[in-house]
Amino acid sequence: MYVCGITAYDVCHVGHARAAVVFDVVFRHLKTRGYTVTYVKNFTDIDDKIIDRANKEGVGIGEIASRYIKLHDEDMASLNVLTPTVTPRATDHMADMIALIRTIEEKGIAYSVDGDVFFAVNHFPAYGGLSGRHLDEMMAGARVDVNDKKRNPLDFVLWKKSKEGEPFWESPWGNGRPGWHIECSAMSRRYLGETFDIHGGGEDLIFPHHENEIAQSQAASGKPPANYWVHNGFVKINAEKMSKSLGNIFPIREIVKQYHPEVLRLFMLQSHYRSPVDYSEASLTEARTALIRCYTALQQMKETRAMVAEQGKEKTVAVQTQYVNKLDELKNKFDGALDDDFNTAQALGHVFDAARLVNQITTVEKKMPLSAKQMILAAAANVFMHFGNGLGVFQSDPDVFFQVDRDIEVRKRGLKTADIEAQIEERQKAREEKDWTRADDIRQALALQKVTLKDSKGRTTWSIE
């Protein structure tokens, strides 16, 4: 599997998170299903934007790229995105790119003009096959190209002659640097061969980037580069297109200051990967509610199983088999949903059904012996571990999750933990003195601040709605 990665000139935003989470789930599920997966995800570390930033800061392009690759890796780790098998940088593969361009040129499908090398699209009849665009239609709609070196305005650059002050590499055509498209063709070929299984990326890459990749790779080898092309849908911000000009770019590292990282991840998984998603406060709040529902089930499992350990084993009952079978059925449905074009939205429906089942076991089945619940909840824990491994969520101990979520919400809403806990302590004192009116007043005052109390086993815990 080869997936187009970031251009390393700025921090990653919510659009990068979508692609990362989508292909992380693909990677996870294929491995779960028994495949040995080589996952290549590249870094573009030579580009006009990188050069511009380096010039503004008075540093080399390598320093800029390394800085933002490091930040990218931190962001991916926060979202529990697994590290791909290979993460190549473009600048480490200049020899591969130059060799590939020479092969295309030798076959008469590329031409050089004054240090630049262009791909001749009219010599590749299949051009436009991925995007569904026809060459004649593209020619008719083509604007007059400012680059008079091209024989055809649709021809695209494979190698650029270096401008004064730009970084460059030596080549048969003179000093220069590669075009953007050629790097992915060269690196996928280097690590996965002439034809591999899956090529992925955002929907915006279909044309021209992936169309040009196909043209380059197939022109060189005579074979299609990938058997399957997988593209994730766009991220919109409050139903608007995401763009820097609109000021609606949301960096991952800023989002996870406002929400637990698994909230952002779950939000991305609630839609099929090919569908657009609408990022908003409301959608993140909805995802947080859904995640809390699942972690509540995990906490119920943990607490109930602890009770069994304290009280010892009791007689088992037949009804436990029914619950275990239901859990197995949900696990199989979950796998089936991911088998069906990685349908995470459908898979999550089965996860939420399992959470409701756990709630029923722990709160409704009052007469079921604790030892029977232990067996069922042990099975439920294994099923949730399977869900979590497949989707990359439920990776925290529930107590830790609720603590982190609570701390984020307290900070976001301008509350103070010390003040809340002082009121809880005052309420506890009132209860000990049987001053129920005072205790209720404190609970209601906290409820107005969206602070929810839970009394159990002589102690009170709290959370934020």
Secondary structure as the mmCIF struct_conf table of DSSP 4:
data_model
#
loop_
_struct_conf.conf_type_id
_struct_conf.id
_struct_conf.beg_label_comp_id
_struct_conf.beg_label_asym_id
_struct_conf.beg_label_seq_id
_struct_conf.end_label_comp_id
_struct_conf.end_label_asym_id
_struct_conf.end_label_seq_id
STRN STRN1 TYR A 2 VAL A 3
STRN STRN2 THR A 7 THR A 7
TURN_TY1_P TURN_TY1_P1 ALA A 8 TYR A 9
BEND BEND1 ASP A 10 ASP A 10
STRN STRN3 HIS A 13 HIS A 13
HELX_RH_AL_P HELX_RH_AL_P1 VAL A 14 THR A 32
TURN_TY1_P TURN_TY1_P2 ARG A 33 GLY A 34
STRN STRN4 VAL A 40 LYS A 41
STRN STRN5 PHE A 43 THR A 44
BEND BEND2 ASP A 47 ASP A 47
HELX_RH_AL_P HELX_RH_AL_P2 ASP A 48 GLU A 57
TURN_TY1_P TURN_TY1_P3 GLY A 58 GLY A 58
BEND BEND3 VAL A 59 VAL A 59
HELX_RH_AL_P HELX_RH_AL_P3 ILE A 61 SER A 78
TURN_TY1_P TURN_TY1_P4 LEU A 79 ASN A 80
HELX_LH_PP_P HELX_LH_PP_P1 VAL A 81 PRO A 84
BEND BEND4 THR A 85 THR A 85
STRN STRN6 VAL A 86 VAL A 86
STRN STRN7 ARG A 89 ARG A 89
HELX_RH_3T_P HELX_RH_3T_P1 ALA A 90 HIS A 93
HELX_RH_AL_P HELX_RH_AL_P4 MET A 94 GLU A 106
TURN_TY1_P TURN_TY1_P5 LYS A 107 GLY A 108
BEND BEND5 ILE A 109 ILE A 109
STRN STRN8 ALA A 110 VAL A 113
TURN_TY1_P TURN_TY1_P6 ASP A 114 GLY A 115
STRN STRN9 ASP A 116 PHE A 119
HELX_RH_3T_P HELX_RH_3T_P2 VAL A 121 HIS A 123
TURN_TY1_P TURN_TY1_P7 PRO A 125 GLY A 132
HELX_RH_AL_P HELX_RH_AL_P5 LEU A 135 GLY A 141
HELX_LH_PP_P HELX_LH_PP_P2 ALA A 142 ASP A 145
BEND BEND6 VAL A 146 VAL A 146
TURN_TY1_P TURN_TY1_P8 ASP A 148 LYS A 149
BEND BEND7 ARG A 151 ASN A 152
TURN_TY1_P TURN_TY1_P9 PRO A 153 LEU A 154
STRN STRN10 PHE A 156 LYS A 161
HELX_LH_PP_P HELX_LH_PP_P3 SER A 162 LYS A 163
TURN_TY1_P TURN_TY1_P10 GLU A 164 GLY A 165
BEND BEND8 GLU A 166 GLU A 166
STRN STRN11 TRP A 169 TRP A 169
TURN_TY1_P TURN_TY1_P11 PRO A 172 TRP A 173
BEND BEND9 ASN A 175 ASN A 175
STRN STRN12 GLY A 176 PRO A 178
HELX_RH_AL_P HELX_RH_AL_P6 TRP A 180 LEU A 192
BEND BEND10 GLU A 194 THR A 195
STRN STRN13 PHE A 196 GLY A 202
HELX_RH_3T_P HELX_RH_3T_P3 GLU A 203 LEU A 205
HELX_RH_PI_P HELX_RH_PI_P1 ILE A 206 HIS A 210
HELX_RH_AL_P HELX_RH_AL_P7 GLU A 211 SER A 221
BEND BEND11 GLY A 222 LYS A 223
BEND BEND12 PRO A 225 PRO A 225
STRN STRN14 ALA A 226 ASN A 232
HELX_LH_PP_P HELX_LH_PP_P4 GLY A 233 PHE A 234
STRN STRN15 VAL A 235 ILE A 237
TURN_TY1_P TURN_TY1_P12 ASN A 238 ALA A 239
STRN STRN16 GLU A 240 LYS A 241
HELX_RH_3T_P HELX_RH_3T_P4 LYS A 244 LEU A 246
TURN_TY1_P TURN_TY1_P13 GLY A 247 GLY A 247
STRN STRN17 PRO A 251 PRO A 251
HELX_RH_AL_P HELX_RH_AL_P8 ILE A 252 GLN A 258
BEND BEND13 TYR A 259 TYR A 259
HELX_RH_AL_P HELX_RH_AL_P9 PRO A 261 LEU A 269
TURN_TY1_P TURN_TY1_P14 GLN A 270 GLN A 270
BEND BEND14 SER A 271 SER A 271
TURN_TY1_P TURN_TY1_P15 TYR A 273 ARG A 274
BEND BEND15 SER A 275 SER A 275
STRN STRN18 VAL A 277 TYR A 279
HELX_RH_AL_P HELX_RH_AL_P10 GLU A 281 GLN A 311
TURN_TY1_P TURN_TY1_P16 ALA A 318 ALA A 318
HELX_RH_AL_P HELX_RH_AL_P11 VAL A 319 ASP A 339
TURN_TY1_P TURN_TY1_P17 ASP A 340 ASP A 341
HELX_RH_AL_P HELX_RH_AL_P12 THR A 344 ASN A 359
HELX_RH_PI_P HELX_RH_PI_P2 GLN A 360 VAL A 364
TURN_TY1_P TURN_TY1_P18 LYS A 366 LYS A 367
BEND BEND16 MET A 368 MET A 368
HELX_RH_AL_P HELX_RH_AL_P13 LEU A 370 LEU A 391
TURN_TY1_P TURN_TY1_P19 GLY A 392 GLY A 392
BEND BEND17 SER A 396 SER A 396
HELX_RH_AL_P HELX_RH_AL_P14 PRO A 398 LYS A 412
TURN_TY1_P TURN_TY1_P20 ARG A 413 GLY A 414
HELX_RH_AL_P HELX_RH_AL_P15 THR A 417 GLU A 432
TURN_TY1_P TURN_TY1_P21 GLU A 433 LYS A 434
HELX_RH_AL_P HELX_RH_AL_P16 TRP A 436 LEU A 448
TURN_TY1_P TURN_TY1_P22 GLN A 449 LYS A 450
STRN STRN19 VAL A 451 SER A 456
TURN_TY1_P TURN_TY1_P23 LYS A 457 GLY A 458
STRN STRN20 ARG A 459 ILE A 464
#
